[in-house]
Amino acid sequence: MDCDLSSPPLLKDISDDEIKSRIQSDSVPNLDITFKTFPVNTQAVERCVKLGTEASGKVCGAEPRYRFIRTTLLSRSTMLNFGHKSDFNVSSAKNV
């Protein structure tokens, strides 16, 4: 089975040799890392994490998990989507 490995986002700008030298040195590493802003607290990210957790609990294996996630996302795309609560208007029934 072939796997594509990639560097973690925080270490992608640091060379392997620099990481090795920092590990072997006795001093406390002082890496000048500029942290980029990632959308970590958005509803979209929370939904994706929930979907991934749900999928891993319901299926076993890469192909069934992929099919579960794809089916769930396709079923969500057919639902109405509102950007804000104000976009959702419930027609109120008037008492006569």
N, C-alpha and C positions, 0 to 999 in steps of 0.2 A: 504494500500500500504506500503510495507516494504522498508525502505531506509537504506543503509549502510553508516554510517557517519565515516569519518576518520579525524584525526588531520591534520591541515595545516602543510606542510613540515617544516616550520621554528619552529614550536612549538612541534614537535613530540618527542624531547628529553627532554622536560620540563614537569614535573608532574603537574597534576591538582591542587594539594595542593600548589605547589610553585606559580602557576599562581594566585590562589585565594589570597595568602598572599601578593603578589606584588600589586594586585589590591586594597586590603584593606589598605595597608600601605600608609602613606602620602608622603614618599620619592619618588624621581624620580627613576624608575626602571633602574637598570644597568644589563641587561641580557648579559651574555657572550655567544653570539650566533656566531657560525662559519657558515658563509654563504657558501653554496656549489655553485659551478658554474653550472648553468643550461643553456642549449642552447636556449636563448631567442631571439636571433636575426638571426636566420637561415631561409633559404628559406622554409625548411620543416615545421617549426613552423608557418611561415606566411601562407603557403598553408593550414595547418590544421585549423587555425583560420578563414581564408577566407571560407573554406569549411563548417565549423560549422555555420558561419554567414549566408552563402547562404542557408544552409539546414533549419535553423530556419525561414528564410524568406519565403521559398517555401512550407513548410509542417507544419502541426500542429499535435503534438502527438509524443510519443517516437518511436513507430513502423514505421510510415511513414518516420520519420527523419532518423532512422537507415537504412531503405531501400534506401533512397536517397543517403546517404553518402556511403553505400556499393556499389551501382551501379556506382556512380561517381568514386570511387577508382578503381573498376574493369575496367571501361572504360579507365582510365588513365594507368593502368598496361599494356594494349594492345598497347599503343603508344610507339614509340621509346624514349629511355631515354639516355640523354647525360650528363656526369658528368661535362664537361667543354665546353665552346664555341669552343675550339680547336678541340673537338671530332666531331663537326658538320661540315662536308665538303660539300659545295654546288659545284656540278660540273659546272664550268663556261663554258658558251657557247662562242666559239671562233667565232669572226666575220671573215668571209672569204672574 
